[in-house]
Amino acid sequence: MTSAPAPDAAFLDRALDVARRAARAAAAIIDGYYRGGAQVTLKPDATPVTQADIEAEGAIRAVLREAFPDHAIHGEEAGREGEGDFLWLVDPLDGTKSFVRRNPVFSTQIALMHRGELVLGVSCASQFGQMAWARRGGGAFLDGVPLRVAETAEVAQAVVSTGNLKSLAQGPRWSALGQLLVEANRGRGYGDFLHYHLLAQGSVDVVIESDVSILDVAALAVIVREAGGVFTDLSGAPPDLDTRSVLAAVPALHAGVRERFHGWNDA
């Protein structure tokens, strides 16, 4: 198979338009089920899935396949199909547990990876009326408004938000998180898409999670990065298909916070 050329700005702009269209198609399905209710079943890993998840992913895949029939797609519900340099990462309804309990903090996440590098992302939170997007070298936007992280320089000035923390809570670095929260200006647990949108717009300074899937955060990684932030796992590695934790922060704080979790291993 011949390798695809590196995507240029024109290609990424087109792909971003397609991803936004796919996100809107998913949102229409999800919003309908949110108003009317959706039956919940459990997957083998005991996490919930609804018809909204399944149909929304189907709608996203249809839009992506029509535009890019040669690209691979890896989705939360239907798994991976296809091979090649381009891989779409899709979580049609990130926050299903919130969705089924009538908590509006859920979103659709769509990202494109080229040869292991995340090059664009769309994060659509329909119940918040928000769509954030970014592509490599093109900046980040929330509903068309440019995003930029804050210039916070000290932990004492920082707002720290946490999300999924189960494995961190079970390990020796739980105390490091506690000390960080003691020193910070404010600690919050916005979670899911929300604290990444807030980080990108300058309202939060540090986001920490220890239990994620790359499908949850791939698009958000691009958005934070293009807004001027730093997005790695807790060990400081850039996001990839095996990412299980997140440390996202404004540039002046990222390295110092990372040192607090020295020795963290996602495995």
N, C-alpha and C positions, 0 to 999 in steps of 0.2 A: 504494500500500500504506500502511495506517495504521500509524504508529509504535507499537510496544509501549510500555506504561507502564514507568517505571523500576521495577526489581524491588525489592520491599520485603523485610523480614526473613523473613516467612512464606514468600514465594516462594523465597527463597534457601535456606532450611532444607529445603524440599521438594526443590529441585533438588540440594542436597548429598546428601540421602538417595538420590536416583536415581543420582547419580554414584558413590557408594560401592557401590551394588548393581551397577552396571555394572563397576566395578573388580574386585569379587569374582567376577563371572562370567568376566572375562578371566583372573584369577589361576587359576581352576580349570583352564582350558584350558592356560595357560602351564606350570603346575606338572606337568601330565600329560606334556607334551612334554619338560620338563626331566628328568624321571625316565626317560623312554623314548627320548629322542633325537628330533631333527627334522632333515629334509633341508634343506640350505642352498642357495639360489640367489642370484645376484647381480642387483641392479637395474641400470638403465642407468648410474647414477652410481657403480657398483662397490661399493656398500654391500650387506651381506648381508640377506636376508629369509628367513624360515622359515614353515612352515605355522602355527606358533604365532602369529606376528605377524598373519597374515591372518585366522585364525579368531578370535583374541582381539579384533581390531578389529570383526569382524562381530558378535560378541556384544555389544560395547559399543554399537555403532550400533543394534542391535535394542532394547536397553533404553532408550536415549535417544529413539529414534523413537516407541516406545510411549507414553512419558511426555510427550514434547514434539514432536508431529508437525510443528509449524510452524517449529521451530528448524533452522538450518543446522548442518552438521557438516563439519569439516575434519579428516581423518585422515591419518596417515602413509602408509598403504598404499593407500587407495581415493580419496584426494584430497577435494575439496570438493563437497558437494551442498547445494543450497538457498541462499536469500538471506534477509535480514531483520536485525532488530536483535540477535537472539541467535545467537551462533556458538559451538558446542562445538569445542574443540581437543583432539585425541586422538592420543596416541602409545601404542599398545597394548603395545609392548615396547621401551622406551627402554633401550638397552644390548644390542642383538642380538649384537654382537661378543663381549660378555662371556658372554651366554647360550650361544652355540654353543661356547665354549671352557670351559664348565663353571665359569665365574666367577659367583657368585651376585649380583653387583652389577648388577642390572637391575630395572626397575620398569614399572608402568603409570601413565601420566600423563593425567589428564582435567581440563580447565578449561573454564569458561564465560566468554565475553566478551559484554558488552552495550554496543553502540555504541562499541566500541573500548576499553572498560575491562574489565580482568579482575576478575570479581566472586566467583569461587569456584574452588577447586582441590582435587583429590584425588591423592595420590601413594601408590601401593600397591606395596610391595616384599615380595612374598610369601615369598621365600626368607629374608628377614630377619624375617618375621612382623610387619611394620610396615605400618600405614596411617596416613598423615598427611592432615589436611584443614583447610580454612579457608574462610570466606566473609566477604565485606565486612562489617566492623563486628562480627563475631561471634567474633573470636579464632581462634587456631590450636591444633590438637590432634594428638597422636600416640597412637593407640589410646585415645582418650578423656582423656588427660592433657594439661592446658594446656601450651602451649609459650611460652617467652619467651627472647629473645636475651640474651646476656651484657651486662654493663655495662662492658666493657673500654674504657679511655679512652686508652691509648697503644699505638702500634705495638710498642713493646718488650715489651708484655705479650700481644701478639696471636698467635693461631694462624691462619695463612694457608693455605688449601687451594686447589689449582689443578686444573683439568680439561683440556678440549681447548684447546691453545695453539698450534696449528700456525701460524696467521697472525701471532700475536704474536711467535713465535720468528723469523719471517722479516723483521720490521720493526725500526725504530730504538728501539722502546719495550721491547725485550727486556731491556735493561740496567736499565730502571726496575723491572721485576719482580725482577730479580736483587738490586737494592739493597733493595727491600722485604723480600725474604726474608732478607737479611743482617741487617736491623734487627729483624725480627720475633722473637718468642720461639720460634716453631716453624713450620716449613714442612712441609706434607703435601700429598699428591695423592689425596684420597679419591675425587673424581670423581663423575659421574652424580648420581643422586638423593641419595647418601649425604651429601655435604658440605653440602647444603642442609638436610637433616633435622638434621644436627649444628649448623649455624648457628642454626636455629630453636630448638633446645633448649639453646643456650648453651655448646656444646662447641667451636665454631669461631667465629672472629670476622670473617674476610674470605674470600670466595670469588671467584675470578677465572677466567673462561673467555673465549676469543676466537673460538671456532668452534662455535656452537650454532644450533639452529632454535627458533623460538618454541614448537613442539610439545614440545620437550624440557623447557622451563623455565616454561611458562605457569602450570601448577598450583603449581609451587614458588615462583614469584614471589608468589602470593597468600599462601601459607603463611608465607614469610619476612616479608612485609609485616605480616600479622596477628599475627605473633609479636613485632613491634616493630622489625624490621630495615628496612633501606633496600635496594631492589632496582632497579637501573638497568642500562643497558649501560655500556661502558667510557667513553663520552663523557658519561654522566650523564643520558641520556634514559630516560624510563620505557619499559617493555616494550610492544611492539606487534607486529603481524604481520611486520614486517621485521627484528626484533631478531636480531642475529647474535653478540653478545657479552654478557657479564654481569660486573657488579661488584655483589656483594651483601655487605653488611657491617652491623655494629652501628652505630647512629647516630653515635657520637662519632668513628668512624674513616672513614666513607664519603667525606666531602668531601676529606679529606687524601689518601687513596689515589687518588681520582679525579684530583686535580691531578697526580699522578705520571704519568698517562697522557694528559695534556693534548694535544689535537689528534687523539686516536684517532677514526677514522671507520670504522664498520662496513661501509660500501660498499667 
